[in-house]
Structure formats: structure tokens, C-alpha cells
Amino acid sequence: ALPTLGPVVGKVSELVRGKKLMPWQQQVANVACELSRENPGEYRYDTVIITVPRQAGKSDLLGALHTYRMLAYKGHKAVMTAQTGKDAGKRWLGIVNDIDASAGGRVKVNRGKGYEMLEWTPTRSTLAPFAPTSDAIHGDALNMASIDEAWAFTQVQGSDLQTAIKPTFLTVPNSQLLIASTRGTANSHWLNNLIELGRASLNDPKSRIAFFE
């Protein structure tokens, strides 16, 4: 088994957010945060795909992972989106509220529309929501991006999002894309293709995709 920082994610969630991870959430965190043997210090997987039933706690798991990264790394830049910019803002605000209560003045929050930003001041790490459009990410170097409710995107929209995000990782070691969703419909072509890709990755020991369903 590879070493993992997953247990730290669980501990941070409990101490900072007041939320103990459920067993399935902890299992995903353990695998998503496995470290690479070939590239010491980097994550084993650069893409994590999660499909679970509604109300299972996937958005909460993304919140736990974002919170952990802000506390654990200096200058860590992360962004998050969902099916609309408004939904992304609501999920971001949920993370802000979870942290704010226990932060003791260690967070800086900009709530201005279009300029939302959460900063964990001891590490100067940030988390910002963005509208799910290909031009919403302005070429910044990013450490992490999460896409919630992938079922809502067409193949073109989803591919455009991935195309916009991937170049931001190129110069950043240890970067990771997290894609989470409830199961969609026959029209959720992007998600359905991701699921096929994820299932195929299970048979490839060198694949850098971690897949959960």
C-alpha cells in the first residue's frame, strides 16, 4: 500500500470543520491522497472521479479536501465550480461557514460578487468559486480544482472545462482535479464518458485516475 495523507484530511475535517468523515468519505480521501513512489512528494493520482447517490455527502467531502489543502500547503491555489456559477458560490460559502466558526481570525473572506475568495492566512492559501465556463479561469497556476455535479454538463461543456483547467496544472507539482457527481441521465454524455474512463482505469495499474462509484 502507498503512504497516504488521507487520515490527516479526516482529522482536519473533525478539528477545523467539526465534521467527522463517514467511512466512504474517508476511504476516498485515503486513496485520493496517496503519494507517488515514482515522484516523491506528489500525489499518485492527478484526477479523481467520484459518483455517488444524492445526499451521500460528496460536496461535503470536496469541502474537507479543500480545507485540508489550504491548511497543509503554503500558497496553495484552488478553485471550485458546480453546475452553475450560483451553485458554485453556494458550495464555496458552505466551506467558508464551516471554517469561519473555528478559525479564530485565521481566515480572510472576500464575498464581493465575482471576486469571492477564501484565504487561510497562516499559509496564504486560497479557495475561490468560478462559473463553469472555459474563460472563467484566467491561466493562473493552480494546485487543485473541483467540479461538482458533473451530470449537468454536456460533453462539449465538460471537455471545455477540462481543457481550461489542465494548462493551469502544467507548472505546478502535486496538482489534482476532482470531479464529483450523482448519477445523471442518458443525456449526461460527459459524465457517462468519465465513468467509462474511470472503469477502464481500474484495469491499468499505471493509470493516474482514481475512480469511485
NORFEN-V839639 format. One line per field, one symbol per residue. psi: psi as a letter, one per 30 degrees, with the letter a starting at -180 (. if undefined). burial: + if it has 9 or more other ideal C-beta (glycine too) atoms within 8 Angstrom, else -. Layout:
psi = ???
burial = ???
//
This chain:
psi = klkkgeeeeeeeeeeefgjkkleeeeeeeeefgkkkeeikflkekfkkkkkllkgfgeeeeeeeeeeeeeefkkgkkklklafleeeeeeeeeeeeeeeeegfhggkkkjgkkfgkkkkjeefhklkkllkilfgfkhgkkkfkkkjlhfffkleeeeeeeeeeeefffegjlglkkkkkllkbaffieeeeeeeeeeeeffgjffkgkkkk.
burial = ---+++++++-+++-++-+-+--+++-+++++++++-----+++++++++++----+++++++++++++++++--+++++++-++-++++++-+++-+++-++---+-+------+++++--++++++++-+---++----++++++++++++-+-++++++++++-++--+-+++++++++-+---+-++++++-+++-+-------++++-
//
